[in-house]
Amino acid sequence: MPLRIESDQTTANWRVIALHGLGSDRYDLFGLLTELDGEIERVSIEAPWPYLQGFAWFDIEWTDAGIRFDPAQVKESAELLQRSIDGLPPVEHTVLMGFSQGGMMALQELLSRPQKYAGAMILSSRWPEPDHLPSYVPPVLVQHGRYDEVIPVSEGQRIRDELRAIGDTVVLREYPMGHAVSPDSFDDMQSWMRNLIATTEP
């Protein structure tokens, strides 16, 4: 099952791959990508499973004990995502970006193949409970709203803490917002990307 991809097909040394949240589609974050400055290729990948009016990386069940999901479905989505990313034309530097459920998938992919990526931006997400942890992670920007009603800010703090146990290039930014992207958080994304490019390229 090939995943659907939206791309501006720009020829550049840098690529940002966006993974959307639950019930959305590949066009959702693509609009955000187009606002990013710089010579970058912008790619947005759509999740495989239909969900309401959009798509999901995995189905979830809301219970009194918290959110439940099927690990086998997460694994299948992760494999589909890897094949889709590997099918893209080669590029020198790749950055992952994921919102909410897409952030979990981005983290899962980053942790499984950290050497493949120059960095990641994880927005309003939670720790994916990976089977194994690498000995290295590239720079990661974690963003979370203090008033997030879907995924509490403590989850963003946990992502920071778990990643800092592996490497020290992890930054958490908290904002006075809910489960969203704000003008301030987007400005920080811009600054983080500019700095990453400036400090990576000779």
VMD Tcl script that draws the C-alpha trace (Angstrom):
set ca {
  {0.00 0.00 0.00}
  {1.91 3.10 -1.19}
  {1.28 6.18 0.93}
  {0.10 9.32 -0.82}
  {2.62 12.15 -0.91}
  {2.37 15.88 -1.55}
  {5.62 17.58 -2.58}
  {6.74 20.85 -4.13}
  {9.48 18.81 -5.91}
  {12.04 21.51 -5.29}
  {15.66 20.58 -5.98}
  {17.46 21.40 -2.75}
  {19.99 19.95 -0.31}
  {17.40 19.98 2.49}
  {14.04 18.21 2.74}
  {11.38 18.56 5.45}
  {8.92 15.64 5.70}
  {5.66 16.41 7.52}
  {3.41 13.79 9.14}
  {-0.11 14.95 10.01}
  {-2.26 14.23 13.04}
  {-5.30 12.03 13.60}
  {-8.17 12.59 11.16}
  {-6.23 14.96 8.91}
  {-4.50 14.47 5.54}
  {-1.34 15.28 3.60}
  {-2.57 18.78 2.70}
  {-2.93 19.90 6.32}
  {0.73 20.42 7.21}
  {1.80 21.06 3.63}
  {0.40 24.58 3.92}
  {2.54 25.08 7.01}
  {5.60 23.79 5.18}
  {5.15 26.33 2.39}
  {5.59 29.10 4.96}
  {9.04 27.86 5.99}
  {11.90 29.97 4.66}
  {14.95 28.68 2.87}
  {16.01 26.43 0.04}
  {14.21 23.28 1.15}
  {12.05 20.62 -0.45}
  {8.69 20.30 1.27}
  {7.08 16.86 1.50}
  {3.90 15.80 3.33}
  {2.95 12.13 3.66}
  {-0.60 10.89 4.25}
  {-1.39 8.22 6.83}
  {-2.71 4.89 5.48}
  {-5.92 4.27 7.44}
  {-9.23 6.12 6.83}
  {-10.49 7.92 9.93}
  {-13.61 10.13 9.94}
  {-13.08 12.68 7.16}
  {-9.35 12.10 7.02}
  {-6.72 9.49 7.84}
  {-4.89 7.98 10.81}
  {-1.51 6.40 11.38}
  {-3.25 4.06 13.80}
  {-6.68 3.75 15.37}
  {-7.08 4.80 18.99}
  {-9.54 3.89 21.72}
  {-10.33 6.33 24.53}
  {-10.68 4.48 27.84}
  {-10.78 5.44 31.52}
  {-7.22 4.13 31.76}
  {-6.06 6.35 28.90}
  {-5.51 5.93 25.17}
  {-5.16 2.43 23.76}
  {-3.90 1.47 20.31}
  {-2.86 -1.63 18.41}
  {0.96 -2.02 18.35}
  {0.73 -4.21 15.24}
  {-1.02 -1.41 13.35}
  {1.62 1.08 14.50}
  {4.33 -1.28 13.24}
  {2.62 -1.68 9.87}
  {2.29 2.10 9.49}
  {5.94 2.54 10.46}
  {7.00 0.07 7.77}
  {4.84 1.81 5.15}
  {6.29 5.15 6.19}
  {9.86 3.89 5.89}
  {9.21 2.54 2.41}
  {7.64 5.82 1.34}
  {10.55 7.86 2.67}
  {13.11 5.51 1.10}
  {11.29 5.84 -2.23}
  {11.90 9.58 -2.38}
  {14.82 10.87 -4.48}
  {18.07 11.10 -2.50}
  {18.77 14.38 -0.70}
  {21.66 15.43 1.51}
  {19.75 16.45 4.65}
  {16.29 15.38 5.84}
  {14.28 16.77 8.76}
  {11.15 15.07 10.09}
  {8.19 17.08 11.34}
  {5.13 15.55 12.99}
  {2.04 16.87 14.72}
  {0.25 14.86 17.44}
  {-0.09 11.28 16.16}
  {2.23 12.20 13.30}
  {4.76 13.33 15.89}
  {4.72 9.86 17.41}
  {5.40 8.37 13.98}
  {8.18 10.88 13.34}
  {9.79 9.99 16.67}
  {9.44 6.28 15.96}
  {11.15 6.73 12.60}
  {13.85 8.99 14.04}
  {14.69 6.55 16.82}
  {14.82 3.59 14.45}
  {17.18 5.30 11.96}
  {18.73 8.36 13.61}
  {21.73 8.51 11.29}
  {19.40 9.08 8.32}
  {18.10 12.42 9.63}
  {19.52 15.86 10.32}
  {16.86 16.59 12.92}
  {13.18 16.54 13.83}
  {10.39 18.88 14.94}
  {7.88 17.17 17.23}
  {4.69 19.18 17.76}
  {2.05 18.50 20.43}
  {2.85 14.82 20.63}
  {3.66 11.99 23.03}
  {6.43 9.43 23.54}
  {5.88 6.42 21.24}
  {7.21 3.74 23.64}
  {9.84 2.34 21.22}
  {11.15 -1.20 21.59}
  {14.77 -0.04 21.41}
  {16.64 3.22 21.91}
  {19.61 4.28 19.81}
  {22.87 5.61 21.23}
  {22.51 8.85 19.26}
  {19.80 11.29 18.19}
  {20.19 14.37 15.97}
  {18.87 17.78 17.12}
  {15.17 17.75 18.05}
  {12.77 20.63 18.65}
  {9.80 19.67 20.85}
  {6.85 22.09 21.02}
  {3.77 21.79 23.22}
  {0.89 23.93 24.43}
  {0.55 24.41 28.18}
  {-3.23 24.19 27.79}
  {-3.29 21.21 25.42}
  {-6.61 19.46 26.07}
  {-5.76 16.42 23.90}
  {-2.19 15.56 24.92}
  {-1.04 17.15 28.19}
  {2.14 19.20 28.25}
  {3.69 16.59 30.53}
  {3.96 14.37 27.43}
  {6.12 16.96 25.71}
  {8.25 17.16 28.83}
  {8.61 13.39 28.80}
  {9.78 13.45 25.17}
  {12.44 15.99 26.16}
  {13.56 13.91 29.13}
  {13.66 10.61 27.23}
  {15.67 12.13 24.36}
  {18.06 13.97 26.67}
  {19.01 10.61 28.13}
  {20.41 9.86 24.65}
  {21.72 13.26 23.52}
  {21.83 16.87 24.63}
  {20.63 18.53 21.42}
  {16.95 18.47 22.43}
  {14.99 21.67 23.04}
  {11.48 21.92 24.53}
  {9.41 25.05 23.95}
  {6.07 25.49 25.74}
  {3.42 28.00 24.64}
  {0.16 29.47 26.01}
  {-1.97 27.49 23.53}
  {-3.93 24.26 23.21}
  {-3.46 21.39 20.75}
  {-2.29 23.60 17.92}
  {0.45 25.53 16.17}
  {0.62 29.23 17.05}
  {2.40 32.17 15.38}
  {5.00 32.08 18.17}
  {5.60 28.35 17.83}
  {5.91 28.68 14.06}
  {8.44 31.51 14.47}
  {10.47 29.22 16.71}
  {10.30 26.49 14.04}
  {11.67 28.96 11.51}
  {14.52 29.99 13.81}
  {15.35 26.39 14.72}
  {15.48 25.36 11.04}
  {17.67 28.33 10.11}
  {20.07 27.49 12.92}
  {20.13 23.79 12.03}
  {20.98 24.57 8.41}
  {23.61 27.13 9.38}
  {25.34 24.82 11.84}
  {25.14 21.69 9.64}
  {26.35 23.02 6.30}
  {30.03 24.04 6.00}
}
mol new
graphics top color blue
foreach p $ca { graphics top sphere $p radius 0.5 }
foreach p [lrange $ca 0 end-1] q [lrange $ca 1 end] { graphics top cylinder $p $q radius 0.2 }
display resetview
